[in-house]
Amino acid sequence: MSKVDNYNICARCIMDSSDPRISIDAEGFCDYCRNFETEIQPNWNPDERGASKLAVLSELIRTEGRGKDFDCIIGLSGGLDSSYAAYVAKEKMGLRPLLFHVDAGWNTDQAVGNIEKLVDGLGLDLYTEVINWEEMKDLQVAFLRSQIADQDLPQDAAFFSALYKFARQHKIKYVLTGANYSTECCREPEEWGGYPGIDKTLFADIHKQFGKRPLKTFPLVDIMTYKILYQHVLGMKIVKPLNLVPYVKKDAEAELERRFGWQKFKHKHHESRFTRFYEDYWMPRKFGYEKRRAHFSSLIMTGQMTRDEALVRIAKPEMDDQFLKTEFEFMANKLGLSVDELQAIFDGENKTYRDYKNKRFLIGIGSRVMSALGLERRLFR
């Protein structure tokens, strides 16, 4: 596990020096909080200004979608952000979205139930793409053997690549996402598994070294392809409606529960059994990183959680030790490993993406350009 010398923690949020590049000023405030003050807050208007922008955007999407089966597409996981985005699209924007779900083999029963309730309650169509499990498993085991912190990259790649490919093939111009400032204004750093996009070079090298079967059907769209070709050449538009409406986590959960019987999760990303295990067990115990710090800090910055509440919560795991032990055994079995094999991987030497071929430098240039143009306002590193 990583050890941090000269431990320091922000006086406003709970981001700390487990982020090796964090900067905390003389007043005790970190660069994430300062970035929120200077970059996000002045450009985030979930009020009448947002409502006005949302109305104009809704009319544009409806107009361009006339005569088509759907005027937009939404990736739906069953988690809060994507679920509320689907609700906003149908009920507040008056759109006809296709709900698109990618089954990568790790859905919790609760996530499946939430998806069904939303589909029925909103009266929308759902398309589910099922990833070839043998390929998914092989890629995930390869990433585990690579010893890098970014263990959710295979799932993320499946989710986003399948969605973008489907949208392009069916000429759906508008992709609505649940990305938002309200619960995600503090982006976790790269060291915590926050690699900035789908890098086919990185995937290819890790799979070449540790994979055992060819990925014949696994969807993989490189970040350069969907950022440059899909968006800037073919005109695909990524829309984030939750930034234009009042979006408060507890209120959104209550609204979805009241309207559809939707059930809230114990914590962010718990709709995926793998992500829940990775963020609650693998990352904190193997690498010493707690993604919950970024999640809670986002809620602190946006006034939805107090710092004291966050400190109490972060002091203990979301799941108890017995549950996590059972999940460790489940993970090993589902991935075709023995418990001892998975334990040996867990005990192995930690590495980073820098130990493998990648094009992080090029992605970094793109990130800086997006920040300079105001297309990405979160602190991105």
VENFEN-V821989 format. One record per helix or strand of 2 or more residues. SS is the DSSP state (helix for helix, strand for strand). FROM is the first residue (numbers start at 1). TO is the last residue. If there is no record, write none. Layout:
# VENFEN-V821989
ss from to
SS FROM TO
SS FROM TO
This chain:
# VENFEN-V821989
ss from to
helix 31 43
helix 48 64
strand 72 75
helix 80 92
strand 97 103
helix 109 122
strand 126 130
helix 133 146
helix 153 169
strand 174 176
helix 190 192
helix 200 210
helix 223 233
strand 237 239
helix 241 243
helix 249 260
helix 273 287
helix 291 301
helix 307 314
helix 321 334
helix 339 347
helix 353 355
helix 360 372
